Amino acid sequence: MKYRTHRLLAFAVLAAGLIAPSGIALAAEGSKSSYSKLTPWGDPDLQGVWSYASITPLQRPQRLEDKEFYSVEEAADINAQLGIERAPVPGQVGDYNVIYYDRGQISTDLRTSLIFKPPNGRLPLREETIQQQEQQAAYRREHPADSWLDRSNWDRCITYHGVPPISTGYNNTYQIVQNPNFVAIMVENIHDVRLIPLDGRPQLDEKIRQWNGASVGHWEGNTLVVETSNFSDKSRHRFPSSRNMRSIERFTRVGDQMIDYQFTIEDPEVYTSSWSAVRPMPALDDYIIYEYACHEGNYAMSNILRGARVEESRAADVE
């Protein structure tokens, strides 16, 4: 979960001026790479362990307005702040320290947001979506743990980063393996495995819904294109979504140590238009993925519910 040496190396290359942000901006419009590493059967080789850790936010902070890229100096300063240990918040039981966290750094393309379409780097939310978000947030404040169903899928150890993934504080790692008919992607956190058929089969019947949707893939030149739909009503992403969301991911290996990863979200129930994001994924050649033994119904969940009942009892005594 720590010592992402290849990511640090990639940033050092940027800092040395060997990669221009303007060039990477063009890559976000549709990656085309002359790099070619093929499997024994002739497909582009994406196999390996790759990091999608990044502290670049999904949306551009509003205070940055139309600022699309950080300077190298600005990114270095933001990255340096990650190494500062923060004092515990009074009244809280504490949190992981900086040694444990592995949030990544500002992405090597220096973007101020993962979103590059629309150009403002913001989610194009429908007004109805914003209202629903406010209502849901109000409900969660009033009903944080009436039952386990009030807790998130990641609290319940069912799914974590989702499809497509948005990185969090640690375990932002993919392991990719291939054969001529499938690409398999193992997710480090809660160890989901995505099996992506490449044989041209149709998508599952819309009546079949899954936590992480159903994916089908195909090759466009050196790029693996993965289309995912058939999400469950219970699916939750780290951005607003509906059960009818469709994602289109694009994996392009642009070097021995880097995959250009982009995805587009189509969800007319939630957004006024589609939107797209980009994130460089460096290789982690020496990284070992250990089992993430998080399971539904573990001690944490029972303790969360027990604590909520104690708080309710205390509030009733005060009344």
C-alpha positions in Angstrom: 0.0 0.0 0.0 3.0 2.3 0.1 6.3 3.2 -1.6 4.9 3.7 -5.1 8.4 4.2 -6.5 7.3 4.1 -10.2 4.8 6.8 -9.6 7.4 9.0 -8.0 9.7 8.3 -10.9 7.1 9.4 -13.4 6.6 12.6 -11.5 10.3 13.2 -11.4 10.4 12.9 -15.2 7.7 15.6 -15.4 9.5 17.8 -13.0 12.6 17.5 -15.1 10.7 19.0 -18.0 10.8 15.9 -20.2 7.0 15.7 -20.6 5.0 18.8 -21.4 1.5 19.2 -19.9 0.3 20.5 -23.3 1.2 17.2 -24.9 -0.7 15.3 -22.3 -3.7 17.5 -22.8 -3.8 16.2 -26.4 -3.6 12.6 -25.1 -6.8 13.1 -23.1 -8.7 13.7 -26.3 -8.1 10.0 -27.3 -4.8 8.3 -26.7 -2.8 7.1 -29.6 0.5 5.4 -28.9 3.2 4.0 -31.1 4.3 1.8 -28.1 3.8 -1.8 -29.0 4.2 -4.8 -26.6 2.2 -7.8 -27.8 1.1 -11.0 -26.1 2.2 -14.4 -27.7 -1.2 -14.4 -29.6 -0.8 -10.9 -30.9 -3.0 -8.7 -28.7 -1.6 -5.5 -27.0 -0.1 -6.6 -23.7 -1.7 -4.8 -20.7 -0.6 -7.5 -18.2 0.9 -6.4 -14.9 0.1 -4.5 -11.7 -0.9 -0.9 -12.2 -1.7 1.9 -9.8 -4.7 4.3 -10.2 -3.9 6.2 -7.0 -4.2 9.9 -7.4 -5.0 12.9 -5.3 -6.1 14.8 -8.3 -9.8 15.3 -7.6 -12.5 14.0 -9.9 -13.9 17.5 -10.3 -11.9 20.7 -10.6 -12.2 22.8 -7.4 -14.4 25.8 -8.1 -11.8 28.1 -6.7 -9.5 27.1 -9.6 -12.1 28.3 -12.2 -10.7 27.6 -15.7 -7.2 26.6 -14.5 -6.7 23.2 -16.3 -3.1 22.4 -15.2 -1.0 22.9 -12.1 2.6 24.1 -12.5 5.3 21.6 -11.6 6.0 23.7 -8.5 2.3 23.8 -7.4 2.0 20.0 -7.8 5.2 19.4 -5.8 3.9 21.6 -3.0 0.5 19.8 -2.9 2.3 16.4 -2.9 4.6 17.5 0.0 1.6 18.3 2.2 0.7 14.5 2.1 3.8 13.8 4.2 2.7 16.0 7.1 1.2 14.2 10.0 -2.0 15.9 11.2 -3.0 16.0 14.9 -6.1 14.0 15.8 -9.4 15.9 15.8 -10.6 16.3 19.4 -13.3 13.9 20.3 -12.5 11.4 17.5 -10.9 8.0 18.1 -8.2 8.7 15.5 -7.4 7.6 12.0 -4.6 6.0 9.9 -1.3 7.9 9.9 0.6 9.1 6.9 2.7 5.9 6.7 -0.4 3.8 6.2 -2.1 6.0 3.7 -1.3 5.6 0.0 -3.4 8.3 -1.7 -1.0 8.8 -4.6 0.0 12.2 -5.8 -1.2 14.8 -8.3 -1.4 12.8 -11.5 1.6 13.0 -13.7 -0.3 15.0 -16.4 -0.6 17.8 -13.8 -4.4 18.2 -14.4 -6.4 20.0 -11.8 -9.2 17.4 -12.2 -9.6 13.9 -13.6 -12.5 15.2 -15.7 -11.4 16.8 -19.0 -14.8 16.9 -20.7 -16.7 19.2 -20.1 -13.8 21.7 -20.2 -14.7 23.2 -16.9 -13.7 19.9 -15.2 -17.0 19.6 -13.4 -19.8 17.0 -13.4 -22.7 18.2 -15.6 -25.4 17.4 -13.0 -29.1 17.8 -13.7 -30.9 20.1 -11.3 -33.0 17.1 -10.2 -29.8 15.2 -9.3 -28.6 18.1 -7.1 -31.9 18.1 -5.3 -31.8 14.3 -4.8 -28.2 14.5 -3.5 -29.3 17.1 -0.9 -32.3 15.0 0.2 -30.1 11.9 0.5 -27.5 13.7 2.5 -30.2 15.0 4.9 -31.6 11.5 5.3 -28.1 10.1 6.1 -27.6 12.7 8.8 -30.9 11.7 10.4 -30.5 8.0 9.8 -26.8 7.1 9.8 -27.4 3.5 11.0 -31.0 2.5 11.5 -29.8 -0.8 9.9 -26.9 -2.1 7.8 -28.8 -0.9 4.7 -28.1 2.7 5.7 -24.4 2.1 5.4 -22.5 2.3 2.1 -21.5 -0.7 0.0 -17.9 -0.1 1.0 -18.8 0.0 4.7 -20.5 -3.3 4.1 -17.5 -4.8 2.4 -19.4 -5.5 -0.8 -17.8 -3.2 -3.3 -15.3 -0.4 -2.9 -13.9 1.6 -5.8 -16.6 0.7 -8.3 -16.5 0.5 -12.1 -15.0 2.7 -13.2 -12.8 3.3 -10.1 -12.2 6.5 -8.3 -9.1 6.3 -6.1 -9.3 6.7 -2.3 -6.8 6.6 0.6 -5.2 3.2 -0.1 -5.3 0.0 -2.2 -5.7 1.7 -5.5 -4.3 -1.1 -7.5 -5.3 -3.2 -10.6 -3.7 -6.5 -11.6 -4.5 -7.3 -15.2 -4.1 -10.7 -16.9 -5.1 -11.8 -20.4 -5.8 -14.7 -22.7 -7.1 -14.6 -26.2 -10.7 -14.6 -25.1 -10.8 -12.6 -21.8 -9.1 -9.8 -19.9 -9.3 -10.2 -16.1 -8.9 -7.3 -13.8 -8.4 -8.0 -10.1 -9.1 -5.0 -7.8 -7.0 -4.9 -4.7 -9.7 -3.5 -2.4 -12.3 -6.0 -1.5 -10.7 -8.1 -4.3 -13.3 -8.0 -7.0 -12.4 -9.7 -10.2 -13.8 -8.3 -13.5 -13.9 -10.9 -16.3 -14.2 -9.0 -19.6 -15.0 -11.2 -22.6 -13.4 -10.2 -26.0 -15.2 -12.7 -28.2 -17.9 -10.3 -29.5 -20.7 -11.7 -27.3 -23.7 -9.4 -26.7 -24.3 -7.6 -23.4 -26.3 -9.5 -20.8 -30.0 -9.2 -20.8 -31.1 -6.0 -19.1 -32.9 -8.1 -16.5 -29.6 -9.4 -15.2 -28.1 -6.7 -12.9 -24.8 -6.9 -11.0 -23.0 -4.9 -8.3 -20.2 -3.8 -10.7 -22.3 -4.1 -13.8 -21.5 -6.4 -16.7 -18.5 -5.7 -19.1 -17.7 -6.6 -22.7 -14.5 -5.6 -24.4 -12.9 -5.2 -27.8 -9.7 -3.9 -29.3 -9.4 -0.6 -31.2 -5.8 -0.7 -32.4 -3.6 -0.7 -29.3 -6.5 0.3 -27.0 -8.8 -2.0 -25.0 -12.3 -0.6 -25.0 -14.5 -1.9 -22.2 -18.2 -1.1 -22.1 -20.1 -1.7 -18.8 -23.8 -1.5 -18.1 -26.4 -3.6 -16.3 -25.7 -2.1 -12.9 -27.9 -3.0 -10.0 -30.3 -0.7 -8.2 -27.9 -1.3 -5.2 -24.8 -0.3 -7.1 -23.1 2.8 -5.7 -20.3 4.8 -7.4 -18.2 7.6 -6.0 -20.1 10.0 -8.2 -23.9 10.2 -8.8 -25.3 7.4 -11.0 -28.4 5.4 -11.8 -28.9 1.8 -12.6 -28.9 2.7 -16.3 -25.5 4.2 -16.3 -23.1 3.1 -19.1 -19.3 3.5 -18.8 -16.8 3.2 -21.6 -13.2 2.7 -20.4 -10.1 2.9 -22.6 -6.8 1.2 -21.6 -3.8 2.2 -23.8 -0.3 1.1 -22.9 1.8 4.1 -23.8 5.1 2.8 -22.5 6.7 0.0 -20.6 5.7 1.6 -17.3 2.5 3.4 -18.1 -1.1 2.9 -19.2 -3.2 5.8 -20.3 -6.6 5.2 -18.7 -9.7 7.1 -19.7 -13.4 6.6 -19.2 -16.6 8.2 -20.3 -19.9 8.1 -18.4 -23.3 8.2 -20.1 -26.3 8.6 -17.7 -29.0 10.9 -19.0 -31.1 10.4 -15.9 -28.4 12.0 -13.8 -26.4 14.3 -16.1 -27.2 16.8 -18.8 -24.4 15.4 -21.0 -21.8 12.6 -21.0 -18.5 13.4 -19.3 -15.0 12.0 -19.5 -12.0 11.6 -17.2 -8.3 10.6 -17.7 -5.8 9.2 -15.3 -2.2 7.9 -16.0 -1.7 4.5 -14.4 2.0 3.7 -13.7 3.3 0.1 -13.3 4.1 -1.3 -9.9 6.6 -4.0 -10.9 7.6 -5.1 -7.4 4.2 -4.6 -5.7 2.6 -7.5 -3.9 -1.2 -7.6 -3.6 -2.2 -9.3 -0.4 -5.7 -10.5 0.4 -8.0 -7.7 1.5 -10.0 -9.8 4.0 -13.0 -7.5 4.3 -16.3 -9.4 4.4 -20.0 -8.4 4.8 -21.3 -8.7 8.3 -17.9 -8.3 10.0 -17.3 -6.9 13.5 -17.1 -3.3 12.3 -20.7 -3.4 11.0 -22.1 -4.9 14.2 -20.2 -2.3 16.3 -21.5 0.6 14.1 -25.1 -0.6 14.7 -24.5 -1.3 18.4 -23.0 2.2 18.8 -26.0 3.8 17.1 -28.4 2.0 19.5 -26.4 3.3 22.4 -26.5 6.8 21.2 -30.3 6.5 20.7 -30.7 5.2 24.2 -28.7 8.1 25.7 -30.7 10.6 23.7 -34.0 9.1 25.0 -32.7 9.3 28.6 -32.0 13.0 28.1 -35.5 13.6 26.9 
